[in-house]
Amino acid sequence: MKSSPFPYIAITTLLLITITVMSAMDFPFNWVFYLTVLGQVFLVIMVYKVLTDDYTTDKTFEHFYEDRPIEPIEVPVEKEKFR
């Protein structure tokens, strides 16, 4: 059974937000540094999991946004008369 990439996205996001808050609150450098290194590792794992996820869809670019479907419009082409 293949796991979903969403927990990896959530963990990485929370970790990087925590690092931002800790650096803004002047936490000790070694805490921020080690969490930054850990965040970079989680970022690489997250990207790998997202890119290797077995996700398929039948949507194409013609579907545009699902919440606001658009119909394709046809632009009439006039024959241009060159001199």
Secondary structure, DSSP 8 states (H G I E B T S, - for coil): ----SHHHHHHHHHHHHHHHHHHHTT--HHHHHHHHHHHHHHHHHHHHHHHT--------GGG--SSS---------------
